[in-house]
Amino acid sequence: MSLDNFRLEKIEFLGIPIISKIVHDLGLKSILEKSLQSHGNQKVSTTNCLLVLIANIILGRSPLYKIPAWAKGVNLKSIIGQDNLDLSDDQLGRALDNLQNLDHSSLITEIIRNVISVFNVDLKQMRNDSTTIKAYGRYPTPSDKGLEFKYGHSKDHRPDLRQILFSLTLSDDGMIPMHYKCYSGNVTDDKTHIETWNFLRDLAQKNDFWYIADCKVCTEDQLTYITGQGGRVITLVPGPWKEVKDFKNDLRNGKAGTKTEIYRRRIPGSWHGDEYFSVYDRECSSYKNGHRIYWIYSSEKKKRDRETRDAQLLKAEKMVGELLPRINRGKLRDKQNIIQKIDEILTQTKTEGLFHVDIRQTSEEETKIYSVAIARNQSMIKRERRTDGVFPLLAAGGRISAKAALK
């Protein structure tokens, strides 16, 4: 048999069968076709362009202008029902423009509902977190939906840059995105949780799931609203709460009582060694609303806390050492200014009370000369170490064990 009429083509399947299965099970193509309009003169529909982009994001992550060439080498027929794609980056760009003009909230909600139904996602627990996304240079603002890059509390430690706030909620089962939203950069986390919880309640069609979030949900308005609607919350208790200050003072004074180990796990990122967690046996609640507070001890957090404090002590000593040559010059000729400057250093390094500070006048003449010496306050450091590794978990709106709340 002659091989002259045969030609060899290389077609990659990669993860296409898996993507195709998920796209079909979710009815993603029909959802997009319902929302998007295609013109009769299009060689590739807007929906198919978006499905190609989805496949590329998962498998290739090519720049837009390289996607048409990438698509020719991949068998996408099982996803879009079409082969021999005549794609261009202009078509893909127009498809993204069309997607941008849609009602994202309705589209995402329909897709998520299908995900929950098809994959039988357990919604007993949902986890929320947020971060800030900073921007450089010039950019149009606000958007047509009111989103605006603004100055605010920067989690990137770049308060000099404008930003937006991005909030994301995942199901505990499979870590599947359930909700996301962007806010203008001057919005703080403690103003977003009621809106997020309301959406999740409507999505889950129930209110008794555990909503797990960081300490910014721990405000009276938000906790009262969520628990008043039958919701349940697990969060960390903020450091400024009197409950936290009182318990940590008991720890410093050796009056916190006994603790019981409740959980062990392999140290994250390590091949050997275990991290163990204990809960203090004392029953604690929030002073105002009586929400249950579990005081948890972590062996690894204890190490981290101690390392952090040691680094802060060294930094304070270094900063005071750099200050010494400036003593008795300019504003630092005055004792009160010297005290103020050292207090600023100790506050900045979070080492207040952990040093003995000795400021002495070494000259009785008309021009006063001062000397400064600092030494670690070992007794206070020892007291502070008793708080290492300890953190408070608050469970509001329902009963849950310390181990279950921790995990």
C-alpha positions in Angstrom: 0.0 0.0 0.0 1.4 3.4 -1.0 1.9 6.0 1.7 2.0 8.9 -0.7 -1.6 9.9 0.1 -1.1 9.8 3.9 0.0 12.8 6.0 0.9 12.9 9.6 -0.8 15.5 11.9 0.0 16.1 15.5 -3.2 16.9 17.5 -2.9 17.4 21.3 -5.8 16.3 23.6 -4.2 17.4 26.9 -7.0 17.8 29.4 -9.7 18.4 26.7 -11.8 15.3 27.6 -12.1 16.5 31.2 -12.9 20.1 30.3 -15.4 18.8 27.7 -17.2 16.6 30.3 -17.5 19.5 32.8 -18.7 22.0 30.1 -21.4 19.6 28.9 -22.5 18.6 32.4 -22.8 22.2 33.5 -24.7 23.2 30.3 -22.1 26.0 30.0 -22.5 26.4 26.3 -26.3 26.9 26.5 -26.0 29.3 29.4 -23.6 31.5 27.4 -25.7 31.2 24.2 -28.7 32.4 26.2 -26.9 35.6 27.3 -24.8 36.3 24.2 -25.8 37.3 20.7 -23.9 36.1 17.7 -24.1 37.6 14.2 -24.8 35.5 11.2 -21.5 36.5 9.5 -19.4 35.1 12.3 -17.2 32.1 11.4 -16.9 31.3 15.1 -19.7 32.2 17.5 -19.1 34.4 20.5 -19.9 31.5 22.8 -17.3 29.2 21.0 -14.7 32.0 21.2 -15.2 32.1 25.0 -15.1 28.3 25.3 -11.7 28.4 23.5 -10.5 31.1 25.9 -11.6 28.9 28.9 -9.7 25.9 27.5 -6.6 28.0 26.9 -6.7 29.5 30.4 -6.8 26.0 31.8 -4.3 24.4 29.5 -2.2 26.9 27.6 -2.4 30.5 29.1 -1.2 32.0 25.8 -1.3 35.7 25.0 -4.4 36.6 23.0 -2.6 36.9 19.7 -1.2 33.4 20.0 -4.4 31.6 20.8 -5.6 31.1 17.2 -2.3 29.2 16.5 -2.6 27.2 19.7 -6.2 26.3 18.9 -5.2 24.7 15.6 -2.9 22.2 17.4 -5.5 21.1 19.9 -8.6 19.0 19.3 -11.4 21.3 20.6 -14.3 19.7 18.7 -15.6 17.9 21.8 -16.0 21.2 23.6 -17.3 23.5 20.9 -18.7 21.0 18.3 -16.6 22.6 15.5 -13.2 21.9 14.1 -11.0 23.7 11.5 -11.4 26.9 13.5 -10.8 30.1 11.6 -10.0 32.2 14.6 -8.4 35.6 15.0 -7.4 37.6 18.0 -9.9 40.3 16.9 -12.7 37.8 17.3 -11.5 36.7 20.7 -11.2 40.4 21.8 -14.8 41.1 20.6 -16.0 38.1 22.5 -14.4 39.4 25.7 -16.0 42.8 25.1 -19.4 41.1 24.8 -18.8 39.2 28.0 -17.9 42.4 29.8 -21.2 43.9 28.9 -23.3 41.1 30.4 -24.9 41.0 33.9 -22.0 39.1 35.5 -23.9 38.5 38.7 -26.8 36.7 37.1 -24.5 34.7 34.8 -22.2 33.5 37.5 -25.1 32.7 39.8 -26.7 30.4 37.2 -23.3 28.7 36.6 -22.7 28.2 40.3 -26.2 26.8 40.8 -25.5 24.2 38.1 -22.1 23.4 39.7 -23.9 22.8 43.1 -26.5 20.6 41.5 -24.3 18.6 39.1 -21.5 17.9 41.6 -23.7 17.7 44.7 -21.6 20.3 46.5 -21.9 20.2 50.3 -22.7 23.7 51.5 -22.5 23.1 55.3 -19.4 25.4 55.4 -18.3 28.3 53.3 -15.0 30.2 53.7 -14.6 33.9 52.8 -11.4 35.9 52.5 -10.4 39.1 50.8 -7.4 40.9 49.5 -6.4 44.2 47.9 -5.2 44.5 44.3 -2.9 47.5 43.7 -2.5 49.4 40.5 0.3 51.4 38.9 0.2 54.2 36.4 -2.8 55.8 34.9 -6.1 53.9 34.5 -9.7 54.9 33.8 -11.9 55.1 36.9 -14.6 54.7 37.9 -16.0 51.8 35.8 -19.5 51.8 34.4 -20.5 49.6 37.4 -19.0 52.2 39.9 -15.8 50.3 40.7 -13.0 52.7 41.4 -9.3 52.4 42.3 -8.9 54.4 45.5 -6.5 54.7 48.4 -7.4 52.5 51.4 -6.0 50.0 53.8 -3.4 48.1 51.7 -2.8 44.4 52.5 0.2 44.7 50.1 1.7 47.3 52.5 1.6 49.9 49.6 -0.6 52.7 50.9 0.9 55.0 48.3 -0.9 53.1 45.5 -4.6 53.0 44.6 -6.3 49.7 44.9 -9.5 47.7 44.7 -10.8 45.1 47.2 -11.4 41.6 46.0 -13.6 39.2 48.1 -13.9 35.5 47.4 -16.0 32.8 49.1 -15.3 29.0 48.6 -17.2 26.0 49.6 -15.4 23.9 52.1 -16.3 20.9 50.0 -13.9 21.0 47.1 -12.9 24.6 47.6 -15.2 25.6 44.7 -15.8 29.4 44.2 -19.3 30.3 45.3 -19.1 34.1 45.3 -16.8 36.8 44.4 -17.0 40.6 44.2 -14.8 43.6 43.7 -15.2 46.8 45.7 -13.7 50.2 45.4 -10.3 50.5 47.2 -11.6 52.6 50.1 -14.1 49.9 51.2 -13.1 47.9 54.2 -13.7 44.2 54.9 -15.9 44.9 57.9 -18.5 46.4 55.5 -18.8 43.5 53.1 -19.9 40.4 55.0 -23.6 41.0 55.3 -24.0 41.4 51.6 -21.8 38.3 51.0 -23.8 36.2 53.5 -27.1 37.3 52.0 -26.0 36.1 48.6 -24.7 32.8 50.0 -28.0 32.2 51.9 -30.0 32.8 48.7 -27.6 30.5 46.7 -27.7 27.7 49.3 -31.4 28.2 49.9 -30.7 27.8 53.6 -29.3 29.9 56.4 -27.7 27.4 58.9 -24.4 26.9 57.1 -21.2 27.9 58.9 -19.8 31.1 57.4 -16.0 31.1 58.1 -14.2 34.4 57.7 -11.4 36.5 59.2 -11.7 38.8 62.2 -13.3 41.6 60.1 -16.6 39.9 60.3 -16.3 40.2 64.1 -18.3 43.4 64.5 -21.5 43.7 66.5 -23.6 44.8 63.5 -22.5 41.9 61.3 -22.6 39.2 63.9 -26.0 40.4 65.2 -27.4 40.5 61.7 -26.1 37.1 60.6 -27.1 35.2 63.8 -30.4 37.1 63.9 -31.1 35.6 60.4 -30.3 32.1 61.7 -26.8 32.1 60.3 -23.7 30.7 62.0 -20.2 32.2 62.0 -16.7 31.0 62.9 -14.0 33.7 63.1 -11.0 34.9 64.9 -11.6 37.4 67.7 -9.8 40.8 67.1 -7.0 41.7 69.4 -8.5 44.9 70.7 -11.5 43.1 72.3 -11.5 43.2 76.1 -12.1 39.4 76.1 -8.7 38.9 74.4 -6.8 41.4 76.6 -8.3 39.8 79.8 -7.4 36.2 78.8 -3.9 37.1 77.7 -3.4 38.9 81.0 -4.4 35.6 82.7 -1.9 33.8 80.6 0.8 36.2 81.6 -0.1 35.7 85.2 -0.3 31.9 85.0 -4.1 31.9 85.7 -5.4 30.6 82.4 -5.9 27.1 83.6 -5.3 23.7 81.9 -5.6 22.8 78.3 -6.4 19.5 76.4 -4.9 18.4 73.1 -7.6 18.1 70.4 -5.8 17.7 67.1 -2.5 16.8 65.4 -1.4 17.2 61.8 1.8 17.0 59.8 3.5 20.4 59.9 2.4 22.2 56.6 5.2 22.1 54.0 7.2 19.6 56.0 8.0 15.9 55.5 8.4 15.3 59.2 7.2 16.6 62.5 3.7 17.2 63.8 1.9 20.3 64.8 -0.5 19.8 67.7 -3.4 21.9 68.8 -4.9 22.2 72.3 -7.9 24.0 73.7 -8.0 25.7 77.1 -10.5 23.9 79.3 -11.9 27.2 80.7 -15.3 28.0 79.2 -15.2 31.5 77.7 -17.8 33.6 75.9 -18.0 37.1 74.5 -19.0 39.6 77.1 -21.9 41.3 75.2 -23.7 38.5 73.2 -22.4 35.3 74.9 -20.9 33.8 71.7 -18.7 30.8 72.5 -14.9 31.5 72.4 -12.4 28.7 72.2 -8.8 29.6 73.2 -6.6 27.4 71.0 -2.9 26.7 71.4 -0.7 25.7 68.4 2.8 24.3 68.8 3.9 25.8 65.5 2.4 29.2 66.2 4.3 29.3 69.4 7.5 29.0 67.5 6.5 31.6 65.0 5.4 34.1 67.7 8.7 33.6 69.6 10.7 34.1 66.4 8.7 37.3 65.6 9.3 38.7 69.0 13.0 38.0 68.9 13.2 39.7 65.6 11.3 42.7 66.9 13.6 43.0 69.9 16.7 42.9 67.7 15.1 45.6 65.4 14.4 47.8 68.4 17.9 47.5 69.6 19.3 48.3 66.2 17.0 51.4 65.8 18.0 52.7 69.3 21.6 52.1 68.4 21.2 54.1 65.2 19.6 56.9 67.3 22.4 57.2 69.8 24.8 59.3 67.7 22.0 61.9 67.2 21.4 62.3 71.0 22.3 65.8 72.2 21.9 67.3 68.7 19.0 69.4 67.3 15.7 68.5 68.9 17.3 65.6 70.8 19.0 68.0 73.1 15.7 67.9 75.1 15.0 65.0 77.4 11.3 64.8 76.6 12.1 64.6 72.9 14.5 61.8 73.5 11.9 59.9 75.5 9.3 60.5 72.8 11.6 59.2 70.0 12.5 56.0 72.0 8.7 55.4 72.7 8.1 55.7 68.9 10.7 53.1 68.2 9.3 50.7 70.8 5.7 51.2 69.5 6.8 50.7 65.9 8.6 47.4 66.8 5.8 46.3 69.2 8.2 46.0 72.1 6.6 48.3 74.6 7.4 47.3 78.1 10.0 44.7 77.0 13.0 47.0 77.6 14.5 48.9 80.6 15.3 52.4 79.3 17.8 54.5 81.2 18.2 58.2 80.2 20.8 60.0 82.3 22.0 63.6 82.5 25.8 63.3 82.5 26.6 67.0 82.8 25.5 69.6 85.4 26.6 72.5 83.3 24.3 74.9 81.6 24.4 72.7 78.5 22.9 69.4 79.5 24.4 66.2 78.1 22.3 63.0 78.1 23.3 59.4 77.7 20.8 56.6 76.8 21.0 52.9 77.6 18.5 50.1 77.0 18.4 46.5 78.3 16.0 43.7 77.8 13.4 43.3 80.5 13.7 39.6 80.9 10.9 39.2 83.4 8.4 41.0 81.1 9.7 39.0 78.1 9.1 35.8 80.1 5.6 36.8 80.9 4.9 37.7 77.3 6.1 34.3 76.1 3.3 32.7 78.0 0.9 34.1 75.4 2.9 32.5 72.4 0.9 30.2 70.2 -2.5 31.1 71.6 -5.4 32.5 69.6 -9.2 32.8 70.1 -11.8 31.3 67.8 -15.4 32.6 68.1 -18.4 30.4 67.2 -21.6 32.4 66.9 -25.1 31.2 66.2 -24.8 27.5 66.8 -23.0 24.8 68.8 -19.8 23.3 67.5 -16.8 21.6 69.2 -13.4 23.2 69.4 -11.9 20.6 67.1 -14.6 21.1 64.4 -14.3 24.8 64.6 -10.6 24.7 64.3 -10.6 22.3 61.3 
